Amino acid sequence: MRIWNSHYISIALIGFFMATKVEAITLFGGSFVSLAVPSSEKKVSINKARFGKQELCGIELKSNVIVLNTKVWQQLASLLDVHEVHDDRVFQSVEPSITTDYSPRLRYVFSRLDADYSTFVFRSKDGSNLSDIAKSLLGAASSEVGLIAVGYSCD
């Protein structure tokens, strides 16, 4: 029963954040936020970014469309300007990391992991909507294309 209550609370909090349109959405272990939004910028925060088995140390981009071609993820990374902010003090560019194993992944890793919270700012380089970028790269099929940011644990 306790797991169900915490899951319900997480969904309610995500709904609250989306309804109130806060500036940055915060990720917790197991949660995600949509990046396919009708604006050119999206801010995603992670509280207490720290090294460790259960701690989040970056953000991975995923899609509801299976993308096994590494070049698609490289092209997506080339269209995004990503910056990180730590405790409202440090603002710097972040380079993407793309895995090349069976299922390629696009990751952004925090440069500092000693902050109380850290934020990635995803911005299109040419001012396009992030949802338009997702559709053009991942396919404009009849169903809605999803591009989400997920916090991942340090290995």
Order of alpha helices (4+ residues) and beta strands (2+ residues): alpha-beta-beta-beta-beta-alpha-beta-beta-beta-beta-beta-alpha-beta
